Amino acid sequence: MSDLGNILRKARMDRKISIDDLQEVTKIRKRYLEAIEEGNYKVLPGSFYVRAFIKSYAEAVGLDPTEVLNMYQTTNPSPVSEKPAVEAIRSKRTSVRNTEKMSRWASSVMFICFILLIFGIVYYYTYKNYKGTPAEDKPSQTQSPRITDSTNPTAGTKLNSSVNAAGESIAVPLSTPTPTPTPTPTPTSTAVQVKFSSNEKGVDNYTITGTSKLDIQMKITGSQCWIRVDALTDANGKDMLRQKLYKNGDTDTFELTSSAYLNVGAASALELTVNGTVIPVGDTPNPKRVQLNLQKS
């Protein structure tokens, strides 16, 4: 046991303070307090803690902490070295810093490589897709027709030999075949078109072009349907063609050279076809009015 330890222990005993009580007061572990009394400072974490624990111990037992620390410094001029631990911490910090630097450097290199890769891809496709004017796209030089020196009118004409009255052989051109006349193409007629044009005042207007007549076909697919068909005159008048209550399965056909007007009682019961085109009348049993405007070419 060291002299300093004896002094501290004697002061504690004089004040009748147990080790357990001292531990409660100083908040220092019991084994550290016993180590201080025995002078076994190696048990303590380091010189800093040794000095702090000794100071707390001295204050708790009523001794002057400054004198006690001076006594400790005199008896222990070489404190427990903490350099290895400090060096280890510094080395660890240095290692961490080096790792962070390497990570930042690697990230920077990867970013630069990525940018270069993007530029490389753009340059590659730009160069690949760039095309100058190919030779085959250049307009070919037209060659002027060559004029032969031969002016023989019979050149290219097959000749047949014959004998005249004097017994001389003469060349007789063969007869040239008559060219077959090219047939004149038959003009194609304009296709018939049936288009919806507008809805005015509840009347669906359809325009029929490409023909000179209307071919109207009606078929009743519902139970029954009342229908009136009028031919429109040039004076904007109406000439009634038929007014009838049709039954299911009935059909009717009209062929007009003018426009027409249809008044349908139940739209869903009628299937209407104009010049081969189905006209959508409606899918509800409501009245429907349709005007077919014939535009002759």
PAZAPA-4460 file (N, C-alpha, C; in steps of 0.05 Angstrom, whole numbers, plus 32768, in hexadecimal, padded with zeros to 4 digits):
% residues 297
    n_x    n_y    n_z   ca_x   ca_y   ca_z    c_x    c_y    c_z   seq   type   mol
   8011   7FE8   8000   8000   8000   8000   8012   8019   8000     1      M     A
   800C   802D   7FF0   801C   8045   7FEE   8016   8059   8004     2      S     A
   8028   806C   8007   8024   8080   801C   800A   8090   8017     3      D     A
   8006   8098   7FFE   7FEE   80A7   7FF7   7FD5   8097   7FFD     4      L     A
   7FD7   807D   7FF7   7FC0   806C   7FFD   7FBB   806A   801B     5      G     A
   7FD0   8068   802B   7FCC   8067   8048   7FBF   8080   8052     6      N     A
   7FC8   8098   8048   7FBD   80B1   8051   7F9F   80B3   804A     7      I     A
   7F98   80AB   8032   7F7C   80AC   802A   7F6B   8098   803A     8      L     A
   7F76   8080   803F   7F67   806C   804E   7F64   8075   806A     9      R     A
   7F79   8081   8077   7F77   8089   8093   7F63   80A0   8096    10      K     A
   7F62   80B2   8082   7F4F   80C8   8083   7F32   80BD   8081    11      A     A
   7F2F   80A9   8070   7F14   809D   806D   7F0C   808F   8087    12      R     A
   7F1F   8080   8094   7F19   8072   80AC   7F13   8085   80C3    13      M     A
   7F22   809C   80C3   7F1D   80B0   80D8   7F01   80BB   80D6    14      D     A
   7EF7   80BE   80BF   7EDC   80C9   80BB   7EC7   80B3   80BB    15      R     A
   7ED1   809A   80C0   7EBF   8083   80C2   7EAE   8080   80A8    16      K     A
   7EBB   8082   8091   7EAE   807F   8077   7EB7   8064   806B    17      I     A
   7EA4   8054   8065   7EAA   803A   8059   7EAF   803D   803B    18      S     A
   7EBA   8028   8030   7EBF   8029   8013   7EA5   802B   8004    19      I     A
   7E90   801E   800E   7E76   801F   8000   7E6B   803B   8002    20      D     A
   7E6E   8048   801A   7E64   8063   801C   7E73   8076   800A    21      D     A
   7E8D   8072   8009   7E9E   8083   7FF8   7E97   807F   7FDA    22      L     A
   7E90   8067   7FD3   7E87   8062   7FB7   7E6D   8071   7FB1    23      Q     A
   7E5B   8073   7FC4   7E42   8082   7FC0   7E47   809F   7FBD    24      E     A
   7E5A   80AA   7FCD   7E5F   80C6   7FCD   7E6E   80CF   7FB3    25      V     A
   7E83   80C0   7FAC   7E95   80C8   7F96   7E8B   80BD   7F7B    26      T     A
   7E79   80A9   7F7C   7E70   809C   7F63   7E86   808E   7F55    27      K     A
   7E9B   8086   7F64   7EB2   8077   7F59   7EAF   805A   7F62    28      I     A
   7EB5   8048   7F50   7EB2   802C   7F57   7EC4   8024   7F6F    29      R     A
   7EB9   8011   7F7D   7EC7   8008   7F95   7EE3   7FFD   7F90    30      K     A
   7EE6   7FEE   7F7A   7F00   7FE2   7F74   7F15   7FF8   7F6D    31      R     A
   7F0B   800F   7F61   7F1E   8024   7F5C   7F27   8032   7F75    32      Y     A
   7F14   8035   7F88   7F1B   8042   7FA2   7F2F   8031   7FB1    33      L     A
   7F2B   8016   7FB1   7F3D   8004   7FBE   7F59   8005   7FB1    34      E     A
   7F59   8007   7F96   7F72   8008   7F87   7F82   8021   7F8E    35      A     A
   7F73   8038   7F93   7F81   8051   7F9A   7F8E   804E   7FB6    36      I     A
   7F7F   8041   7FC9   7F8A   803E   7FE3   7FA3   802B   7FE3    37      E     A
   7FA2   8018   7FD1   7FB9   8005   7FCF   7FCF   800F   7FBE    38      E     A
   7FCB   8026   7FB0   7FDF   8030   7F9E   7FE1   8021   7F83    39      G     A
   7FCD   8011   7F7D   7FCD   8002   7F64   7FBF   8012   7F4F    40      N     A
   7FCC   8025   7F44   7FC0   8038   7F31   7FBC   802C   7F15    41      Y     A
   7FC8   8015   7F10   7FC5   8008   7EF6   7FA9   7FFE   7EF1    42      K     A
   7F9A   7FFA   7F07   7F7F   7FF0   7F04   7F6D   8006   7EF8    43      V     A
   7F74   801F   7EFD   7F63   8036   7EF4   7F67   8039   7ED6    44      L     A
   7F53   8045   7EC9   7F53   8048   7EAB   7F6B   8058   7EA1    45      P     A
   7F75   806C   7EAF   7F8A   807C   7EA5   7F92   8091   7EB9    46      G     A
   7FA7   80A0   7EB2   7FB1   80B4   7EC5   7F9D   80CA   7ECA    47      S     A
   7F8D   80D1   7EB6   7F79   80E6   7EBA   7F65   80DD   7ECF    48      F     A
   7F5C   80C4   7ECD   7F48   80B9   7EE0   7F55   80B6   7EFB    49      Y     A
   7F6F   80AF   7EFD   7F7D   80AC   7F16   7F7C   80C6   7F26    50      V     A
   7F83   80DC   7F18   7F84   80F6   7F25   7F67   80FF   7F2D    51      R     A
   7F54   80F9   7F1B   7F38   8101   7F22   7F2E   80F2   7F39    52      A     A
   7F33   80D7   7F3A   7F29   80C7   7F4F   7F36   80CE   7F6A    53      F     A
   7F51   80D4   7F69   7F5F   80DC   7F82   7F54   80F6   7F8C    54      I     A
   7F4E   8109   7F7A   7F43   8122   7F83   7F28   811F   7F90    55      K     A
   7F17   810E   7F83   7EFC   8109   7F8F   7EFE   80FB   7FA9    56      S     A
   7F11   80E8   7FAC   7F15   80DA   7FC4   7F1D   80ED   7FDB    57      Y     A
   7F31   80FF   7FD4   7F3B   8111   7FE8   7F25   8124   7FF1    58      A     A
   7F15   812F   7FDF   7EFF   8141   7FE6   7EEB   8133   7FF8    59      E     A
   7EE5   8119   7FF2   7ED1   810A   8002   7EDA   8105   801E    60      A     A
   7EF5   8102   8023   7EFE   80FC   803E   7F08   8114   804C    61      V     A
   7F05   812C   8040   7F0C   8145   804D   7F29   814E   804A    62      G     A
   7F38   8143   8037   7F53   814B   8033   7F55   8160   801D    63      L     A
   7F6B   816F   801D   7F70   8183   8008   7F77   8175   7FEE    64      D     A
   7F66   8176   7FD9   7F6C   8167   7FC1   7F85   8170   7FB3    65      P     A
   7F8D   818A   7FB6   7FA5   8194   7FA9   7FBE   8187   7FB5    66      T     A
   7FBF   8186   7FD0   7FD6   817A   7FDE   7FD7   815C   7FD7    67      E     A
   7FBF   814F   7FD6   7FBF   8132   7FD1   7FC9   812D   7FB4    68      V     A
   7FC1   813E   7FA1   7FCA   813A   7F85   7FE8   8140   7F83    69      L     A
   7FF2   8154   7F92   800F   8159   7F92   801E   8141   7F9D    70      N     A
   8013   8135   7FB2   8020   811D   7FBD   8020   8107   7FA8    71      M     A
   800A   8104   7F9B   8008   80EF   7F86   801C   80F4   7F70    72      Y     A
   801E   810E   7F68   8031   8115   7F53   804E   8110   7F5B    73      Q     A
   8054   8115   7F75   806F   8110   7F7F   8076   80F3   7F80    74      T     A
   8063   80E3   7F8A   8068   80C6   7F8C   8066   80B8   7F71    75      T     A
   8058   80C4   7F5E   8054   80B8   7F44   805A   80CC   7F2E    76      N     A
   8074   80D2   7F2A   807B   80E6   7F16   8074   80DE   7EFA    77      P     A
   8073   80C4   7EF5   806E   80BA   7ED9   8052   80AE   7EDA    78      S     A
   803E   80BE   7ED2   8022   80B3   7ED2   801F   809E   7EBD    79      P     A
   800A   8090   7EC2   8004   807A   7EAF   8000   8086   7E93    80      V     A
   800F   807D   7E81   800F   8088   7E65   7FF6   8080   7E57    81      S     A
   7FEA   8094   7E4A   7FD2   808F   7E3A   7FD8   8093   7E1C    82      E     A
   7FF2   8096   7E17   7FF9   809C   7DFB   7FF1   8086   7DE8    83      K     A
   7FF5   806C   7DF0   7FED   8057   7DDD   7FCF   8059   7DD6    84      P     A
   7FBE   805E   7DEA   7FA2   8060   7DE5   7F9B   8077   7DD2    85      A     A
   7FA9   808F   7DD9   7FA4   80A6   7DC9   7FAD   80A2   7DAC    86      V     A
   7FC5   8095   7DAA   7FCF   808F   7D8F   7FBC   807C   7D80    87      E     A
   7FB1   8069   7D8F   7F9E   8056   7D82   7F86   8065   7D78    88      A     A
   7F7C   8078   7D89   7F65   8087   7D81   7F6B   8099   7D69    89      I     A
   7F83   80A6   7D6A   7F8B   80B6   7D53   7F8E   80A6   7D3A    90      R     A
   7F9A   808E   7D3D   7F9E   807C   7D26   7F83   8074   7D1A    91      S     A
   7F70   806F   7D2D   7F55   8067   7D23   7F48   807D   7D14    92      K     A
   7F4A   8096   7D20   7F3E   80AD   7D13   7F4B   80B2   7CF7    93      R     A
   7F66   80AF   7CF7   7F74   80B3   7CDD   7F6B   809E   7CC9    94      T     A
   7F67   8085   7CD2   7F5E   8070   7CC0   7F42   8077   7CB5    95      S     A
   7F31   8080   7CC7   7F16   8087   7CBF   7F16   809E   7CAA    96      V     A
   7F28   80B2   7CB0   7F2A   80C9   7C9D   7F34   80C0   7C82    97      R     A
   7F48   80AE   7C83   7F53   80A4   7C69   7F3E   8094   7C5A    98      N     A
   7F2E   8085   7C69   7F19   8075   7C5C   7F04   8088   7C4F    99      T     A
   7EFD   809E   7C5E   7EEA   80B1   7C53   7EF5   80BF   7C3A   100      E     A
   7F0F   80C5   7C3B   7F1C   80D2   7C24   7F1C   80BF   7C0C   101      K     A
   7F22   80A6   7C11   7F22   8092   7BFB   7F06   808F   7BF0   102      M     A
   7EF2   808E   7C02   7ED6   808C   7BF8   7ECE   80A3   7BE7   103      S     A
   7ED5   80BC   7BF0   7ECF   80D3   7BE0   7EDD   80D3   7BC5   104      R     A
   7EF7   80CB   7BC6   7F06   80CA   7BAD   7EFA   80B5   7B9A   105      W     A
   7EF2   809E   7BA5   7EE6   8089   7B93   7ECB   8093   7B88   106      A     A
   7EBC   80A1   7B98   7EA2   80AC   7B8F   7EA6   80C0   7B78   107      S     A
   7EBB   80D1   7B7C   7EC1   80E5   7B67   7ECA   80D8   7B4D   108      S     A
   7EDA   80C3   7B50   7EE4   80B5   7B38   7ECC   80A7   7B2A   109      V     A
   7EBB   809B   7B39   7EA3   808D   7B2D   7E91   80A2   7B1F   110      M     A
   7E8E   80B9   7B2B   7E7D   80CD   7B1F   7E89   80D7   7B05   111      F     A
   7EA3   80DC   7B05   7EB1   80E5   7AEC   7EAF   80D0   7AD7   112      I     A
   7EB3   80B6   7ADE   7EB1   80A1   7ACB   7E95   809F   7ABF   113      C     A
   7E81   80A3   7AD0   7E65   80A2   7AC7   7E60   80B8   7AB2   114      F     A
   7E6A   80D1   7AB8   7E66   80E7   7AA6   7E74   80E1   7A8B   115      I     A
   7E8D   80D6   7A8D   7E9C   80D0   7A74   7E8D   80BA   7A64   116      L     A
   7E81   80A7   7A73   7E73   8092   7A65   7E5B   809D   7A56   117      L     A
   7E4C   80B0   7A63   7E35   80BC   7A55   7E3E   80CB   7A3C   118      I     A
   7E53   80DB   7A3F   7E5D   80E9   7A27   7E66   80D6   7A11   119      F     A
   7E73   80C0   7A1A   7E7C   80AC   7A06   7E64   80A0   79F7   120      G     A
   7E4F   8099   7A06   7E37   808D   79F8   7E2A   80A1   79E5   121      I     A
   7E28   80BA   79EE   7E1C   80CE   79DD   7E2D   80D3   79C4   122      V     A
   7E47   80D4   79C8   7E59   80D8   79B1   7E57   80C0   799D   123      Y     A
   7E56   80A8   79A9   7E55   8090   7998   7E3C   8090   7986   124      Y     A
   7E25   8094   7993   7E0C   8093   7983   7E0A   80AB   7970   125      Y     A
   7E15   80C2   7978   7E14   80D9   7966   7E26   80D4   794E   126      T     A
   7E3D   80C9   7952   7E4F   80C3   793C   7E44   80AC   792A   127      Y     A
   7E37   8099   7938   7E2C   8082   7929   7E15   808A   7917   128      K     A
   7E04   809C   7921   7DEC   80A4   7912   7DF2   80BA   78FE   129      N     A
   7E09   80C7   7900   7E10   80DC   78ED   7E17   80CF   78D2   130      Y     A
   7E0A   80DA   78BD   7E0F   80CF   78A2   7E13   80E7   7890   131      K     A
   7E27   80E6   787F   7E2A   80FA   786A   7E18   80F2   7853   132      G     A
   7E1B   80FF   783D   7E0B   80F8   7826   7E17   80E0   7818   133      T     A
   7E09   80C9   781A   7E14   80B1   780D   7E16   80B3   77EF   134      P     A
   7E27   80A3   77E4   7E2B   80A5   77C8   7E12   809E   77B8   135      A     A
   7E03   808A   77C4   7DEB   8082   77B5   7DD5   8096   77B5   136      E     A
   7DD7   80AA   77CA   7DC3   80BE   77CB   7DC8   80D5   77B8   137      D     A
   7DE1   80D7   77AE   7DE8   80ED   779C   7DD9   80E9   7782   138      K     A
   7DCF   80FF   7777   7DC1   80FC   775E   7DD4   80F3   7748   139      P     A
   7DCC   80DE   773B   7DDD   80D3   7726   7DDD   80E6   770E   140      S     A
   7DF4   80E7   7702   7DF7   80F9   76EB   7DEA   80EB   76D3   141      Q     A
   7DD8   80FA   76C8   7DC9   80F0   76B1   7DDB   80F2   7699   142      T     A
   7DDD   80DC   768B   7DEE   80DB   7673   7DDC   80E2   765B   143      Q     A
   7DE7   80F4   764B   7DD9   80FB   7632   7DD9   80E4   761F   144      S     A
   7DC3   80E0   7613   7DC1   80C9   7600   7DD7   80CB   75EB   145      P     A
   7DE3   80B5   75E5   7DF7   80B4   75D1   7DEA   80B3   75B5   146      R     A
   7DF5   80C3   75A4   7DEB   80C3   7588   7DFE   80B3   7577   147      I     A
   7DF4   809F   756B   7E05   808E   755B   7E0B   809C   7540   148      T     A
   7E21   8094   7535   7E29   809F   751B   7E19   8094   7505   149      D     A
   7E0C   807E   750A   7DFD   8071   74F4   7DE3   8080   74EF   150      S     A
   7DDE   8086   74D6   7DC4   8093   74CF   7DB4   8082   74BD   151      T     A
   7DBA   8067   74BE   7DAC   8055   74AD   7D8E   8054   74B5   152      N     A
   7D7D   805B   74A3   7D60   805C   74AA   7D55   8040   74AF   153      P     A
   7D63   802D   74A5   7D59   8011   74A9   7D66   8004   74C0   154      T     A
   7D76   8013   74D0   7D83   8007   74E6   7D6F   7FFD   74FA   155      A     A
   7D73   7FE5   7504   7D61   7FD8   7517   7D49   7FCC   750A   156      G     A
   7D46   7FCD   74EE   7D2F   7FC1   74E0   7D38   7FA7   74D3   157      T     A
   7D29   7F92   74D9   7D30   7F78   74CE   7D2B   7F79   74B0   158      K     A
   7D3D   7F6E   74A0   7D3B   7F6D   7483   7D36   7F51   7479   159      L     A
   7D28   7F4F   7464   7D24   7F35   7457   7D2C   7F37   743A   160      N     A
   7D3B   7F24   7430   7D45   7F25   7415   7D2F   7F1C   7401   161      S     A
   7D2F   7F29   73E9   7D1C   7F22   73D4   7D29   7F26   73B9   162      S     A
   7D1D   7F1C   73A4   7D28   7F1D   7389   7D15   7F2E   7378   163      V     A
   7D20   7F42   736A   7D0F   7F52   7359   7D0D   7F45   733D   164      N     A
   7CFF   7F54   732B   7CFA   7F49   7310   7D14   7F45   7301   165      A     A
   7D29   7F55   7306   7D42   7F52   72F8   7D54   7F3D   7304   166      A     A
   7D4A   7F2F   7317   7D5A   7F1A   7323   7D6D   7F23   7339   167      G     A
   7D6A   7F3D   7340   7D7C   7F47   7355   7D6F   7F43   7371   168      E     A
   7D80   7F3E   7383   7D77   7F39   739E   7D76   7F54   73AC   169      S     A
   7D5F   7F5A   73B8   7D5B   7F73   73C7   7D52   7F6C   73E3   170      I     A
   7D57   7F80   73F5   7D4F   7F7D   7411   7D35   7F8A   7415   171      A     A
   7D22   7F7B   7420   7D07   7F85   7425   7D03   7F85   7443   172      V     A
   7CFD   7F9C   744F   7CF9   7F9C   746C   7CE0   7F8D   7474   173      P     A
   7CE2   7F7E   7489   7CCB   7F70   7493   7CB7   7F84   749E   174      L     A
   7C9E   7F7B   749E   7C89   7F8D   74A9   7C8B   7F90   74C7   175      S     A
   7C89   7FA9   74D0   7C8B   7FAF   74ED   7C70   7FA9   74FA   176      T     A
   7C71   7F99   7510   7C58   7F92   751D   7C49   7FAB   7528   177      P     A
   7C30   7FAB   7525   7C1F   7FC2   752F   7C1E   7FC1   754E   178      T     A
   7C26   7FD8   755A   7C25   7FD8   7578   7C09   7FD5   7583   179      P     A
   7C07   7FC7   7599   7BEC   7FC3   75A5   7BE5   7FDD   75B4   180      T     A
   7BCE   7FE8   75AF   7BC6   8001   75BC   7BC2   7FFD   75DA   181      P     A
   7BCB   8010   75E9   7BC8   800F   7606   7BAC   8015   760E   182      T     A
   7B9F   8004   761D   7B83   800A   7625   7B81   8022   7637   183      P     A
   7B6D   8031   7632   7B68   8049   7643   7B5C   8041   765E   184      T     A
   7B69   8049   7674   7B5F   8040   768E   7B44   804C   7694   185      P     A
   7B33   803B   76A0   7B18   8043   76A7   7B1A   8055   76C0   186      T     A
   7B0F   806D   76BF   7B10   807E   76D7   7B01   8071   76EE   187      P     A
   7B0E   8071   7705   7B02   8065   771D   7AEE   8079   7729   188      T     A
   7AD8   806E   7731   7AC4   807F   773D   7ACB   8086   775A   189      S     A
   7AC3   809D   7763   7AC9   80A5   777E   7AB9   8094   7792   190      T     A
   7AC6   808B   77A7   7AB9   807A   77BB   7AA3   8089   77C9   191      A     A
   7A8D   807B   77CE   7A76   8087   77DC   7A7D   808B   77FA   192      V     A
   7A78   80A3   7804   7A7E   80A9   7820   7A65   80B3   782E   193      Q     A
   7A5F   80A8   7845   7A49   80B1   7856   7A55   80BA   7870   194      V     A
   7A53   80D5   7875   7A60   80E0   788D   7A4C   80F1   789D   195      K     A
   7A4E   80EF   78B7   7A3E   8100   78C9   7A49   811C   78C8   196      F     A
   7A37   8130   78C4   7A40   814B   78C1   7A38   815C   78D9   197      S     A
   7A20   815A   78E3   7A18   816B   78FA   79FE   8161   7905   198      S     A
   79F7   816D   791C   79DD   8168   7929   79D0   8184   792E   199      N     A
   79BC   818A   791F   79AF   81A4   7921   7992   81A0   7929   200      E     A
   798A   81AC   793F   796F   81AB   7949   7964   818F   794B   201      K     A
   7975   817D   7955   796D   8162   795A   796D   8150   7941   202      G     A
   7978   815A   792B   7979   814A   7912   7996   8143   790C   203      V     A
   799C   8129   7909   79B6   8120   7901   79B9   8123   78E3   204      D     A
   79CD   8133   78DA   79D2   8138   78BE   79E9   8127   78B4   205      N     A
   79E6   8119   789F   79FA   8109   7892   79FE   8112   7876   206      Y     A
   7A17   8113   786D   7A1E   811C   7852   7A27   8103   7842   207      T     A
   7A1B   8100   782A   7A21   80E9   7819   7A2E   80F4   77FF   208      I     A
   7A46   80EB   77FA   7A55   80F4   77E2   7A5F   80DC   77D2   209      T     A
   7A66   80E1   77B9   7A71   80CC   77A8   7A5C   80BC   779A   210      G     A
   7A43   80C5   779A   7A2D   80B7   778C   7A18   80CB   7784   211      T     A
   7A07   80C3   7772   79F1   80D4   7768   79D6   80CC   7772   212      S     A
   79D5   80B8   7784   79BB   80AF   778F   79BF   80A4   77AB   213      K     A
   79A9   80A3   77B9   79A8   8098   77D4   799C   807C   77D3   214      L     A
   79A9   8069   77E0   799F   804E   77E2   799A   8049   7800   215      D     A
   7980   804C   7808   7979   804A   7824   796C   802E   7829   216      I     A
   7976   8020   783D   796C   8006   7844   7965   8007   7862   217      Q     A
   794D   7FFE   7869   7943   7FFE   7885   793B   7FE2   788C   218      M     A
   7942   7FDB   78A5   793A   7FC1   78B0   7931   7FC5   78CD   219      K     A
   791A   7FBA   78D4   790F   7FBD   78EF   7918   7FA5   78FF   220      I     A
   7927   7FAB   7915   7931   7F96   7926   7923   7F96   7941   221      T     A
   7912   7FAA   7947   7903   7FAA   7960   78E7   7FA0   795C   222      G     A
   78D5   7FA5   7970   78B9   7F9B   796E   78AA   7FAA   7958   223      S     A
   78AC   7FC4   7958   789F   7FD4   7943   78AB   7FF0   7943   224      Q     A
   78A8   7FFF   792C   78B4   8019   792A   78A5   8029   7915   225      C     A
   789C   8041   791C   788F   8053   7909   78A5   8064   78FB   226      W     A
   78A4   8065   78E0   78B8   8073   78D1   78AA   8083   78BA   227      I     A
   78B4   809C   78B6   78AB   80AC   789F   78C4   80B4   788F   228      R     A
   78C3   80B0   7875   78D9   80B6   7863   78D0   80CB   7850   229      V     A
   78E0   80E2   784E   78DA   80F8   783C   78F2   80FD   782A   230      D     A
   78EB   8103   7810   7900   810C   77FD   7901   812B   77FE   231      A     A
   7919   8136   7800   791C   8152   7802   791F   815E   77E6   232      L     A
   790E   8173   77E1   790E   8180   77C7   7922   8197   77C6   233      T     A
   7926   81A1   77AE   7939   81B8   77AB   792F   81D1   77B9   234      D     A
   7915   81D3   77BD   7909   81EB   77CA   7907   81E8   77E8   235      A     A
   7919   81D7   77F3   7919   81D1   7810   78FF   81C7   781A   236      N     A
   78F1   81BA   7808   78D8   81AD   7810   78DB   818F   7814   237      G     A
   78C5   8182   781D   78C5   8166   7822   78AF   8158   7812   238      K     A
   78B7   8142   7806   78A4   8132   77F7   78A3   8116   7805   239      D     A
   788D   8111   7814   788B   80F9   7823   788A   80E1   7811   240      M     A
   789C   80CE   7816   789D   80B5   7807   788D   809E   7814   241      L     A
   7890   809D   782F   7883   8087   783D   7880   808F   785B   242      R     A
   7869   8087   7866   7864   808A   7882   7856   8070   788B   243      Q     A
   7864   8061   789E   785B   8046   78A3   7864   803D   78BF   244      K     A
   7853   802B   78CB   785B   801E   78E4   7866   8003   78DD   245      L     A
   7880   8000   78DF   788D   7FE7   78D8   788E   7FD5   78F0   246      Y     A
   788D   7FBA   78EA   788F   7FA6   78FE   78AA   7F98   78FE   247      K     A
   78AF   7F88   7912   78C9   7F7B   7914   78CE   7F69   78FC   248      N     A
   78E5   7F6C   78EF   78ED   7F5C   78D8   78E7   7F6A   78BE   249      G     A
   78D7   7F80   78BE   78D0   7F8E   78A5   78E9   7F9C   789A   250      D     A
   78EA   7F9D   787F   7900   7FAB   7871   78F4   7FBE   785D   251      T     A
   7902   7FD2   7855   78F9   7FE5   7841   7911   7FF2   7834   252      D     A
   790F   7FF9   781A   7925   8004   780B   791C   801C   77FB   253      T     A
   792D   8031   77FA   7927   8049   77EB   7940   8050   77DA   254      F     A
   793B   8058   77C1   7951   8061   77AF   7949   807C   77A5   255      E     A
   7958   8091   77AE   7952   80AC   77A9   7969   80BA   779A   256      L     A
   7961   80CE   778B   7975   80DF   777E   7977   80FA   778C   257      T     A
   796B   80FD   77A3   796B   8115   77B2   7971   810F   77CF   258      S     A
   7974   8123   77E0   7978   811F   77FC   795E   8114   7809   259      S     A
   7961   8109   7821   794A   80FC   782E   7949   8104   784C   260      A     A
   7931   8101   7857   792D   8108   7873   791D   80F1   7880   261      Y     A
   7927   80E6   7896   791B   80CF   78A4   7912   80D8   78C0   262      L     A
   78F9   80D2   78C7   78EF   80D6   78E2   78E8   80BB   78EE   263      N     A
   78F7   80B3   7902   78F5   8098   790D   78E9   809A   7928   264      V     A
   78D5   8089   792E   78C7   8089   7947   78D7   807C   795E   265      G     A
   78E3   8065   7958   78F3   8056   796C   790E   8050   7960   266      A     A
   7922   805F   7967   793C   805D   795A   7949   8042   795E   267      A     A
   7946   8036   7976   7954   801C   797B   7948   8005   796B   268      S     A
   7931   8009   795E   7924   7FF3   794F   792C   7FF3   7932   269      A     A
   793C   8007   7929   7942   800B   790D   795F   8005   7907   270      L     A
   7965   7FF6   78F2   7980   7FF2   78E7   7980   8000   78CC   271      E     A
   798F   8017   78CA   798F   8028   78B3   79AA   8026   78A4   272      L     A
   79A8   8021   788A   79C0   801F   7879   79BD   8031   7861   273      T     A
   79D1   8043   785D   79D0   8056   7847   79E9   8051   7835   274      V     A
   79E4   8049   781C   79F9   8044   7809   7A0E   8031   7815   275      N     A
   7A05   801D   7822   7A18   8009   782D   7A24   8010   7848   276      G     A
   7A1E   8027   7853   7A29   8030   786D   7A13   8030   7882   277      T     A
   7A18   8023   7898   7A05   8022   78AE   7A04   803C   78BD   278      V     A
   79ED   8048   78C0   79E9   8061   78CE   79E1   805B   78EB   279      I     A
   79F0   8063   78FF   79E8   805E   791A   79D0   8070   7922   280      P     A
   79B9   8065   7924   79A1   8074   792A   799E   8079   7948   281      V     A
   79A4   8064   7958   79A2   8066   7975   799B   804C   7982   282      G     A
   79A0   804A   799C   799B   8031   79AA   7985   8034   79C0   283      D     A
   7976   804A   79BE   7960   804E   79D0   7946   8051   79C0   284      T     A
   792F   8048   79CC   7915   804A   79BD   790A   8066   79BC   285      P     A
   791A   8079   79B4   7912   8095   79B3   7910   809E   7996   286      N     A
   7901   80B3   7990   78FE   80BD   7974   7919   80C7   796A   287      P     A
   791D   80C4   7950   7936   80CD   7944   7930   80D8   7928   288      K     A
   793E   80EF   7922   793B   80FB   7908   7956   80FC   78FA   289      R     A
   7957   80F3   78E1   796F   80F1   78D2   796B   80FD   78B6   290      V     A
   797E   810E   78AE   797E   811B   7894   7996   8112   7884   291      Q     A
   7991   8107   786C   79A6   80FD   785A   79AA   8111   7844   292      L     A
   79C0   811F   7844   79C5   8134   7830   79D7   8129   781A   293      N     A
   79CB   8126   7803   79D9   811B   77EB   79E7   8132   77DD   294      L     A
   7A02   8130   77DA   7A12   8143   77CB   7A1C   8136   77B2   295      Q     A
   7A10   813D   779C   7A17   8131   7782   7A31   813E   7778   296      K     A
   7A42   812E   776D   7A5B   8139   7762   7A57   8144   7746   297      S     A
***
